[in-house]
Amino acid sequence: MPSTTSVHPDPGATSTVTCVTRSRVPVARSTDAAPRAEFVPYGPGYARIRTAAESGEDEAGGLRLAEAADVSRGGPFVLLFSADLDATLAAVQSAGGQVVEGPYEFPGGRRFHFLDPSGNELGVWATS
């Protein structure tokens, strides 16, 4: 499995944006419609997007396969970069964020997902 590095490695910067899809069909068709993008599967439920302008293993975003019930949080999933994941986790919780997944290991580091007080799901990652 390829490693993931941040396109914008500054702490607090938006690292990637993942859009939710209910079907794998758009992923397959998108490679034909946009030959300058590469879709790399990370398993049955996620494909990262890498553009021709990027080099190495940088990730521009992703597509996450989800059941209809899983998209209740709506919108794109924004993943932020942190230099200190544990400190960011504590700050998110003290600000009223509700951790819904993680922290856990993933290709390139560790991450967690949380809901902000308005119910938007976001994620934060850091290198291992």
C-alpha angles and dihedrals in degrees: 000000000000121000121247122226128185120262087208108030095185112117111258093018121130105259104182141347119220122197122206121234130183094208137044090219095087089053093054094044093046092065089060094043094046108034090174091068128073123206112207117190118228091188134305097315108040140047123184121218120226121181128216089245091062125082132206116003100326114146121217095186143302150237119236121200110223139170116245090258091056095061095064089108088057133193131059119320110240117206117201127199123235130188089208114031096185093052091047091049090054091047092050092050094047090051091055100265116148114220109224100172135020152294087236140153119261134165105299101016144316130315146172135200125221143175117236118221089271092055099254114143116228134166137214127202138183134185116264 
